[in-house]
Amino acid sequence: MIDASGAPCGATTRARMRKLRLWHLTSQVFVRNSAGLLCVQRRTQCKDVFPGAYDLAAGGVVAAGETVASGARREVAEELGVKGVPLTFCFEQVYADAAICARAGVFLTTYDGPLELQESEVAAVDWLAPHKALALTPVTPDSLAALQRLLDEGWL
């Protein structure tokens, strides 16, 4: 858990974090292939936020004691089976809405290997051009904001 300025301020349960809309650290890893297509996930219906929505990045809440970079490596491995690839840190994205308050470390990687989907979190994936991913609905708003920034700043 963090405060609004990003300073660590303790740990809590995921349920309490969601219920009270507490600030927390997350990671987002945008996975593209060598053709420049983005791996877009369809979230499972059992997710606690944005069930069934498209997610434009692999990622999630950074665990207590974990760095944003190690959380990014863990999440992309868990959700997509992507391991052993370099992750490029792009920027920190601050995002808050009625559902979440998070500071995300946003990463980019290129991967052309097979995917191993985490059944509990990822219902399906597709590879799309970034501008087509921007048009998806419903979509996780924090990943949408980060993708737009990646495009605006020339990362993609």
N, C-alpha and C positions, 0 to 999 in steps of 0.2 A: 504494500500500500504506500502511496505517496500523498503529499499535500498538493495544493493547486500549483505551487511553484516547481514541483518535481522532486522535492526533498523527501527521502524515505521517512516514514512516520509509523512503522509497525506492520503488523500482519493481521489478516482477518480471514474469515471464510469467504468463499466465492459467493455463497448465498447472501451473506450480509453485505458484501461489496455491491452486488447487483441491487438488492433491496434498497439500500441507502444511497445508491449512485455515487460511490466513493471513487476518488481518483486512484488510478492504478497504472502500472507499466504494462505495455503489450509489445509484441513483435509482429511485424508484417513482412512476409517474404514474397515478393513478386517473382514468379518463376516463368521464364520465357524459354522458348526453344531457339535453335540456331536460325530458324526462319523468321524469328521476331514475333511469333504468336504467344499469347499469354495463357497460362493455365488457369482456368476459371473453375471454381468448385461450386457445386450445388450442395448447400448445407442440409443435413438431415433434419427431419421434422422434430426430433427430440432435443435440439439445441435450446439452451436457456434464453438466448437472445437471437432474434432474426431467424427463427426456424424456417427451413425451406428456401431461404434467400440465396442469391448468388453471392459468393465471396471471391473477390478478385485477387486475394493473397492468402497464402498459408500463414497461420499465426495464431496468437492467443495471448492469454495472460501470462506474464512472467512470474515464475514461482518465487517465493520468499528465498532470499539468498542467491538467486540466479541473476546473471547479467542479462541485459537485453540481447546481446549477441548469442549467448549460450541458449537462451530461450528461443531465439529464431532458429538456430540449428536443430534444437529438439522438436519444435513444432513442425518444421518442414519435413523432418524425418518421420514423425508420427503420422501426420496427415496424408503425406504423399509418397513416403518411402524414399525421398530424395536425401542422399547421404554423400559425404565426401566431396562436395562441390564448394568452391569459394563463394562466400556471400559478400557482396559489396554494400557497405553502409552508405545510404543516400542522404538521409536527414531524419530529424525527429519531427513527428507530426503530432500536434496537440489537437484533440478532437473532443467535443462535448455536445451532447444533445439530450433529449428527454430520457434516453435509455442508458447512456454510458458517458463516462468522463475518463479519458485515457491519454497517456503520452506513449506514442508508439515509436520504436526504432524501425525505420523502413529500410528494407534491404532488397537487393536485386540479385538474381542468379540466372545462369543459363544452364539448361538441362535437357538432354535429348534421350535419356534412358527410359526404361519402363517405370510406371508408377505403381505403387502399392497403396491403395486407398484405405484409410482408417474407417471401418464400417460404422462406427458410432458417431462420426462427425461428418464424413464426406459421402454423399449419396451418389454423386457422379462428377465427372470433370469434362471439360471441353477446351480446345485450344482455339482462341479467337484473337483477331487483330485488336490492339488496345482500344482503338476508337469504337469498335463494335462492343467491347466489354463495357465501355462507358454508357452505352444505351440500354443495358440490361435492367430488368426490373422484375421482382424486387431485388435489391442489392444491399449489402451491408454498407451503410453510409460512410463509415470510417475508411473502408478500403476504396470506395469510390473517390473520396476526397484525396487520399494518398495517390491513387492512380492519376487523377487529374494533375496533381502537383508534379509527379514524375514526368508527365508529358510536357507540362508548362516549363519545367526547368531543364528539359532536354535529356533526361536520363533514358527515355525511350524514344 
